[in-house]
Amino acid sequence: MKDIVVAIDFSKGSIHALEYAIELANLTHSNINLVWVDNISGSEVAFANESKELRNEAKGNFDEILAIYKDKLVHGKLAAKVRKGRVYQELATFVKQNDCCLLILGTHGSSGFEEYWVGTNAFRIVSSISSPVITVRSNYEIQRGYRKILLPVIHTAQTTQKIVFTADLARKTGADINLLALNSSGLKSVQRLVDSNVAKAEKYLEEQGVNYVVDKINTKNIASDIIEHARIVDADLIAIMTDIQDQANSILLGPFAQQLVSYSPVPVLSMHPKDSNTL
């Protein structure tokens, strides 16, 4: 696995995301890049002085973080980067330029993100990053490890696209995969599409030597039922497609993805649909 990026605004949630990232990086032998973005705008002297002071404070905070956490990263290196601009754009650019495999983002509370720049930019960050994004709550128990990844399967062709990355993650962490076949329609044609996608997923997982089980449920509220099933099977991660509805602006998550990212107590791995509709 390539480098992991952690979005840092020095809030409790983002530090917790770093601790989560370290646990994952130790399993996948990855490096971690911490990225903080100076998002103060304006060219006036007052803005320039405030920005300089903020950047100096950020660098000081990074020195403290590196001193505390660098030795906890067993197989890789921990580095810190400072960028300037729009938060979600700079994170997206950094991930793309450095060919990073994953961004990890901290959340908090029962219904949303922290109030620093991670909070105000959260959904744009998830929507804008080309690589997969894991969102993790500040109260999530990090030492759980990876035992079970919940992978919901619906009727769309794009739903199978998340299987390759998720299977690779499962292999590297030693996790099993719980395929959850979701039928949100009473139509037999829709059920056949779901069954077909499950069969494709099973075939791929068998080829990759990943242990899995299959559960099937009828649902009227996809996000709520995914969260409930994650609780029932005690999942450590939920893998979803972002179902972005506004590709032109790339700022909106689809309704189910947004609900899961906002409300799931379990970390959520979000991946974007690609042009290809197959595994």
Helices and strands as residue ranges (DSSP letters): E 4-7, H 12-28, E 32-38, H 45-69, G 70-72, E 78-84, H 87-97, E 102-107, H 117-128, E 133-137, G 142-144, E 148-153, G 157-161, H 162-173, E 176-183, H 188-208, E 212-218, H 222-233, E 237-241, H 255-263, E 268-271
